[in-house]
Amino acid sequence: MPELPEVEALAQHLRDHAVGRAVARVDIASLSVLKTVSPPWSELHGRTVTGAARHGKYLDLDCDGLHLVFHLARAGWLRWSDSLSPAPPKPGRGPIALRVNLGGVGFDLTEAGTQKKLSAWVVADPAEVPGIAKLGPDALSLDLDGFAAVLAGRSERLKTVLTDQSRLAGIGNAYSDEILHAAKLSPFATAGKLGAEPVERLHAAMREILTDAVERSVHQDAARLKAEKRSGMRVHARTGLPCPVCGDVVREVSFADRSMQYCATCQTGGKPLADRRMSRLLK
């Protein structure tokens, strides 16, 4: 799933390439992608793109006061083209869900797989999108005191709080793994029980990991962002490989629809975390 750094990079790409162009046409290839009916998407036609913004993991294309907002979900992506086909995409065929034609250039929103979660809204105000209305503070907007306030009193695991968009916007499964590894903290630690020093360490790691990823991603070609994200990972999606810090093997805890990776030596005092899926297999 694209997270804060990749979504910020895509927003910057749209600022660089879409702002100032008029929307020639919006084509909906998958009716399930559009979550609003009024105003209709045709109201975007003829409007000039005046800005592009990020709200957590949501992208916001401002078309002269009318906003096309979209969330790429787990398998969605934005594919920019300098020479869009003049023919609209065929509904129900292929990965394209929505196309924005900006006079011969523009972008497709695509989604791989069978679970169609990519979503788009046409709204007068981004706050009308339910997910945006519920967002917590942006992860890169918080100073140490603000970050400590997010964790204070929380009984959930650190991993859960870091990825809860209503608590902290922008961080997903991959970067939470990286942040926790850099901070040398267990993903299963209770968020509200951290002392002042671990909170400071976690805040510093969050800012360092996300800022570095944004700097590496912004102005990259959109097609290279996924590879750029993977290249910067030290533990996420590296199960079985050596930890680049201590050399121990990177371990995994699996859930129903995702997994997380960590280093036991760096993060949990050498103790492997319980993995219910593996425990069932070993019975």
CORRA-V951048 format. One record per residue. RES is the residue in three letters. PSI is psi in degrees with one decimal (none if undefined). Layout:
RES PSI
RES PSI
//
This chain:
MET 131.6
PRO 134.4
GLU -171.3
LEU -52.2
PRO -43.8
GLU -39.2
VAL -38.1
GLU -40.2
ALA -40.3
LEU -38.8
ALA -42.3
GLN -38.2
HIS -41.9
LEU -36.8
ARG -40.5
ASP -34.2
HIS -22.1
ALA -33.0
VAL 133.9
GLY -12.5
ARG 151.0
ALA 143.9
VAL 111.2
ALA -40.1
ARG 145.2
VAL 124.9
ASP 128.8
ILE 111.7
ALA -18.4
SER 112.1
LEU -25.2
SER -17.7
VAL -31.3
LEU 121.6
LYS 0.8
THR 154.4
VAL -20.2
SER 124.2
PRO 155.0
PRO 157.3
TRP -23.9
SER -17.2
GLU -16.5
LEU -22.1
HIS 131.5
GLY -10.9
ARG 148.1
THR 136.1
VAL 119.3
THR -8.0
GLY 166.1
ALA 133.8
ALA 166.5
ARG 133.8
HIS 100.3
GLY -116.3
LYS 16.1
TYR 141.2
LEU 142.7
ASP 112.0
LEU 112.5
ASP 115.5
CYS 79.0
ASP 47.9
GLY -13.0
LEU 130.8
HIS 130.6
LEU 109.7
VAL 138.3
PHE 151.7
HIS 124.4
LEU -10.4
ALA -154.2
ARG -39.9
ALA 12.6
GLY 161.5
TRP 158.9
LEU 123.1
ARG 109.4
TRP 144.4
SER 135.9
ASP -1.0
SER 76.4
LEU 144.8
SER 136.1
PRO -20.6
ALA 134.0
PRO 153.4
PRO 148.0
LYS 126.6
PRO 135.9
GLY 2.9
ARG 132.5
GLY -176.7
PRO -10.5
ILE 127.5
ALA -34.5
LEU 141.8
ARG 135.1
VAL 111.7
ASN 121.0
LEU 46.5
GLY 51.2
GLY -22.8
VAL 170.6
GLY -156.4
PHE 155.5
ASP 142.4
LEU 119.9
THR 159.4
GLU 125.9
ALA 161.8
GLY -177.4
THR -19.6
GLN 105.8
LYS 98.8
LYS -11.7
LEU 135.5
SER 146.7
ALA 148.6
TRP 144.0
VAL 114.4
VAL 157.1
ALA -25.9
ASP 126.1
PRO -27.9
ALA -12.3
GLU -18.5
VAL 120.3
PRO -41.9
GLY -35.5
ILE -38.9
ALA -27.0
LYS -1.6
LEU 142.2
GLY -172.9
PRO 147.5
ASP 139.9
ALA -33.4
LEU 1.0
SER -10.4
LEU 132.2
ASP -179.6
LEU -42.7
ASP -41.7
GLY -37.8
PHE -42.3
ALA -35.8
ALA -32.8
VAL -37.5
LEU -26.8
ALA 129.2
GLY -1.1
ARG 131.8
SER -4.2
GLU 165.1
ARG 151.9
LEU -44.6
LYS -40.8
THR -44.7
VAL -42.6
LEU -29.7
THR 2.2
ASP 107.6
GLN -21.9
SER -14.9
ARG -40.3
LEU 117.7
ALA 133.4
GLY -22.1
ILE 134.5
GLY -157.5
ASN -43.2
ALA -53.1
TYR -25.4
SER -38.7
ASP -45.7
GLU -40.8
ILE -45.5
LEU -36.5
HIS -44.9
ALA -33.6
ALA -5.9
LYS 47.0
LEU 145.6
SER 136.6
PRO -18.9
PHE 0.1
ALA 146.6
THR 125.0
ALA -44.1
GLY -3.0
LYS 6.8
LEU 143.0
GLY 176.0
ALA -41.4
GLU -45.6
PRO -35.4
VAL -43.3
GLU -40.1
ARG -41.2
LEU -41.9
HIS -44.1
ALA -41.3
ALA -41.7
MET -48.4
ARG -41.6
GLU -48.4
ILE -48.4
LEU -41.8
THR -42.9
ASP -41.7
ALA -39.3
VAL -45.8
GLU -35.6
ARG -27.1
SER -39.7
VAL 135.0
HIS 3.1
GLN 150.8
ASP 136.6
ALA -33.7
ALA -18.1
ARG -2.0
LEU -39.1
LYS -43.8
ALA -36.8
GLU -39.8
LYS -48.0
ARG -36.9
SER -23.1
GLY -2.3
MET 136.9
ARG -30.5
VAL -35.6
HIS 131.9
ALA 25.6
ARG 31.8
THR 130.2
GLY -11.9
LEU 161.1
PRO 141.2
CYS 130.8
PRO -10.7
VAL -49.8
CYS -14.2
GLY -9.4
ASP 161.3
VAL 139.2
VAL 128.2
ARG 170.3
GLU 143.9
VAL 126.6
SER 142.5
PHE -173.8
ALA -43.1
ASP 11.1
ARG 176.7
SER 161.1
MET 153.8
GLN 150.0
TYR 167.3
CYS 119.6
ALA -41.2
THR -44.9
CYS -30.9
GLN -26.4
THR 24.2
GLY 26.2
GLY -2.6
LYS 121.4
PRO 143.6
LEU 151.5
ALA 131.6
ASP 103.1
ARG -37.0
ARG -46.7
MET -35.2
SER -40.4
ARG -38.1
LEU -29.1
LEU -10.6
LYS none
//
